Amino acid sequence: MTELKRTLNLLDAILFELGGMIGAGVFVITGFAAARAGSDLFFSILITGAASLLTALTYAELSSAIPKEGGEYAFASEVSKPIGWLVGGGWVVADVLTAATVTLGFAAYFNLARPTPFISIIAILVLTLISASGVKESATVNNIITLLKILALILFIFYAFTFNPVQQPARTFNSINILAGAALMFFAFSGFGKISELAEEVKNPTETIPKAVIISMLTVIILYLLIAQAALRLATPSQLSSTLTPLATTAQNPVIRNIIIFGALLATLSVTLTLINGASRILYAMSKKLGFLSKLGENGVPVNAVLIISASITLLTLFVRVNTVIKTASLVLLLFYSTLNLALIYLKEKKKIKTKYSFFYPYTQIIAFLMTITLFLSFIFY
């Protein structure tokens, strides 16, 4: 009988997490967030980073106790089966929405003049083939792409800091605007914890996954803060918010501009690949008693689940608007991230589960819940 194969090591897991986070958030969402937060974008990212890090610590605890395929679905199912189905289904929807947004961003960077869904569809087809070929093959492709896109972003940061900064509007420190920008930027961090969805394909998951989640989250927070400062040295918030390609548009040097475009293309590809892999594993975990979706190929990949997820992403790219999808996906993700923090408290207090790691429990979860709910509400009412 074909089974899932444990082939992913710590480096694979870290780069899988980084591959899932570093993408649309930097290359597409930065402009939208700048429209909300203005010159205070740095503080928006700082708030979002703090909320994400605290929630990532919850992921680390849950993964050390429940190293099962499906990640969030598996965690929520320990609370109750109906909640598991609700969270699992919601997460699949959010992943599909996110992937559709990211691939539209890919099209925007691929053809700056006239982005077209056709380019997005070609990208999805290629990534589907990679995902279906095997988890180790997907990891190898993701590792290469992720390292290259990080290099591109580091070059952009160095480039920006060689210039005298442009004159920025005065900082207002408007808490509503900062929170609105933070809520939008949460979309950029939403890839964290994706490796938990492949828990049964990771070597020594109770140790590997918590380490990967924390290391990758700290890396992304630092990188995003530097990129925000770099972007605001080159352009005003209104200039950043006027385009789907803010980093490339603001880079005046043609070499750096081309490097950013190349990095953006790679980033959006790796994020979409991560989302296809993650969402298909949630679907697989939810459907283990259903022959069609739980069927594994000879290489241990739930191929039918991969195809369903990829087809859904393709359909969405034909009909959605980026702004609408970003808001919808962000709201869903904020809501479900907040529930995971409560789930850990419930499982430890009522179900008495034992976690291998504990990070200032329960204060971490309480603060993370309050922060994510605040961001959720600010998104709705602003």
N, C-alpha and C positions, 0 to 999 in steps of 0.2 A: 504493500500500500504506500502511495506517495505521501510524504509528510513535509512540513515546513522544515527548512534547513538552517541550523545555527551557523552562519558564516560571517556575521558582522562583528568586527573587533572595536576597541575603544576609539581608534582614529576614524574608522568608518562611521561610528555613531556620532562623534563630534561634528564631522563634516556633513553628515546627514542633517543634523540640527541646523548648522550654519547654512547649508544649502536651502533649507526650508524657510529661513528667516530673511536672509540677505537677498532681496529681490525687488518686488514692486514697492516696498516701503521706502527704499532709498531712491530708486530711479523714477518712480511715478508719484507716490503718495506725498513725498516731501513738499511738492508744490501746493497740493490741496491743504496740507497742514499749515503751511506758511500763510495761506489765505486766512486761516482762522486765528493763528497765534501771532502773526506778524513777526516783529523782531524778537519776540519772546519764545521763538521756536525751540531754543535750547532748553528752556524750562519745561516745555511740553514733553520733550523727549525724556528729560530727567524724571518727570512724574511717571510717564508710561513705563520707562525702564525699571523704576522701583516697583511698580505694581506687577510687572512681568517677572522680575526676579523673585519676588515673594511667592508668586504663583508657581514659578519654576521649582522652588523649594518644595512646594506641595507635590508637584509631579515627582520629584526625586523620592519623597517619602512613599508615595503611593506605588511607584514603580518598584521600590525595594520590597514591598509586601505583596504586590499583585502583578508579577511579571508575565502577563497574559497578552496574547494577540488582541488587537482592537483598542488598546490604550484606554481612552476615556470611556468607551462603552464597557470595558471590563471593570473599570473602577466603579462606575455608576451602577452596574449590575450587582455589585456586592451590597449596595444599599437596598435595591429591589429591582426585579426584572423589568417592570414597567418604566421605571426611571432610567434604567439602562437602555431600553429601546428609544426613549425620548431623547436622551443625551446622544446616543449613537447616531440616530437618524438626523438630529440637528447638526451634529459634527460633520456628517457626510455632506449635508446641504451646504454648510459653511465652507467646507473644503472645495466643493465644486464651484461655488460662487467665487471664492478666492482665486482658484485656478483660471476661471474665465477672465477675471480682471487682469491677472498676470499675463496671460497670453495676448490680451488686447494691448497691454503695455509693450509686449514683445513686438507686435505689429507696428506700434507707434515708433519704436526705436529703429526697427528694420526699414521702415519707409517713412521718414520724418515728414515728408510733404503730404502724403495721402495714406494714412494707416488703413488697412483693409482686413476684414475677418478671414479672408482666404489665407493670408500668411499665418494667422493664428491656427487655422485648421491643419495646415501642413506641419507646423510645429507639434501639435497634439498627436498627430499620426506617428511621427518619428519617435516621440517620447513614449507612446503606447507600445511600440515595438521594443524599445529598450526595457521598459518595465516588465513586459511579458517574457523577456529573454532570461530573466533570473535576477534575484535580489543582489547577488554579488556583482553581476554585470552592471546593474543599476548603480550600485555603490561606487564602482570604479569610475563610471562616467561622471557621477556627481562629484566625486573627490577631485577630479581634474578640473571640472568646471568651477567648483567652489574656490579652489586655490587661485585660479586665474582671475575670477571676478574680485576677490579680495585684493589681489595685486593691483587691478585697475583702479579700485577705490582708493588705495593708498597713494597711488600716483596722482589722482585727482586732489587729494588732501594736500600733498606736497606742492602741487601746482598752485592751488588757491592761496596758500600761505606765502607764496613768493610775491603776491600782489598787495598793493595798498588797498585796504577795504573800501568798498563803495560807501557813500553816505547813506546811512540807514535812518528810517523814521525813529523818532524817540521811543524808547521802551515805555510802555504804559503799565506793565505788570498787572494787566486786567485779568483777574482770576477766572472769569467766565471764558474769555478768549483762550487763555492758556489751557484750561480744562477741555475746551472744545478741540483745540489742536492735539492735546494729549489723547483724547478719545479716538481721533482719526488716526493718529500714529500707532495706536494699539494694533491696527491692521498690519503694520510693518513688523511687529514682533510675533505675529500669530503662528509662526512656524515652530515655536518652541514646544517641546514635548512630543513632537511627531514621531521620534524614535520609539516612544512607548507603544505606538501602534504596531510596531514590528517586533515586539518583545520576544516572541518565540523564534525569531530569526537572528537574535543577538547572543553572542557568547557571554556567559556569566551575567545575565541581565540585571540581577539584583545589585550588582556593583557598577557595571558598565553604564547603564542608563542614567542613574543619578549623577554620576561624574560627567557624562556627556552633556546632560541638560544644563548643569550649573556652569561648566567651562564655556560652553557655547553662548549662554546668555550673557555672561560677563563680557565676553569678546564683542558681542553685538552692541551692547550698551555703549561701550567705549567707542566703537567704530561709528555708530549713529551720531553720537554727540560731536565727534570730530567732523563728520560730513556736514552736519547742520551748520557748524561754525564756518566751514569751508565754503559752503554754498552761499551763506549770507555775506561773505567777503566779496563774492563775485556779482551778486545781484540783490535787489530789494525783494521783499516778500511779494509785492504785486507782480514783479517780473517772474519770480519762481512759480507763482500760481497761474500764470497765463498760458502754460504749456503742459502737455503730458510728458515732456522730456526735459525736466528742469535742469538736471546736471549737465546734460549735453548742450542744451541751449545756452547756458551761461558760460561755458568754456570757450573762450575766444581763440585759444590756440588750436589750430586744426588737428594737430597730432593728438593732443589731449582729448579733443572732442571725439575723434575717432576711437580712441582708447575707451572712453566712457560709453560710446555707442556699443562697442564690442563687449565691454563688461556688462552692460545692461542686457544685451541679448543673451549672454551666458547666464546672468543672474535669473532672468525670467524663466529660462529653460530649466535650471536646476530646481527652482521653486515649484514649477509645475510637475516636474518628475517626482519630487518629494510628495506633493499633494496626491498625485495619482497612486503612488505606492501606499501612502498612509490611508487614504479614503477607501481604497480597495480592501485593505486589511480590516478596517472596521466593518465593511460590508460582509467580508468573509466571516469574521467573528460572530456577527449577528445572524448569519445564515448557515451555521454549521449543520443544522438538521435539514437544510434544503439542498438537494443534490446539485442543482444547477450552479448556484453562486458559491457553494463551498467546495466545488471540484478543483483539485490541484492538478497542474500540468506535471509533466515528467521532471521539470526542473524545480518543483516545489512552489510554484507561483499560482495564486488563485486567478487564473487567466480570465475566466468569465466575469469576475468582479472587476478586474482591470478594464475590460472592454465596456462594461456598463458605465463605469465612472468616466472613462474617456469620451464615450458617446454623449453623456450628459454635459460635459464641459464644452464639447463641440457645439451642441445645440444652443447653449447659453451665449457663446461668443457671437452668434448670429443675431441675437435679439436684445442684448442688454446694453445699458449705458454704464460707463465706468463709474461715474459719480454715484448712481443708484446702487450698484453692486457693492461698492466700497462701504457705503453706509449700512446696507443690509447685513453684509458679512461681519462688519465690525460689531454691530449690535448683537448678533447671534453669538459671536465669539466671546464678547464681554460677559454676556449672560451665563454662558456655559463655563467659562473660566471661573466666574464667581461661585458657581454651584460646586465646582470641584473642591474649592477650599472648605466649603461646608461639609462636603461628602467625607473628607478626611477626618474632620472632627467627629462626625456621626459614627464613622467606622471604628475609630479608636475608642470612643466613649461607650457606644452601644454594642458593637460587634466584637469589641476587644481585639482587633487585629494588631499584630506586632509589626512594626516597621524596622528595617535595619538601620535607618538613619532618622534622626529627629532634629529639626532646625528651629529651636525656640518655640516649640509647640506649646499652646495653641495660638500664641500671640501673632506668629507669622501668618497663620490662616485668617485670623480675625481682621488684621490690618489689610491683608490682600483682598479679602472679601469687601471690606468697606471702600477700598480704593477702586476696585473694578466696578462696583455698583455705582459709585460716584461718577466714574467715567461714562458708564451706561446711561445714567440719567442726564448728564450734561449733553450727551449726544442727542437724546430725544428732545430736550427742551431748548436747545440752541440752534 
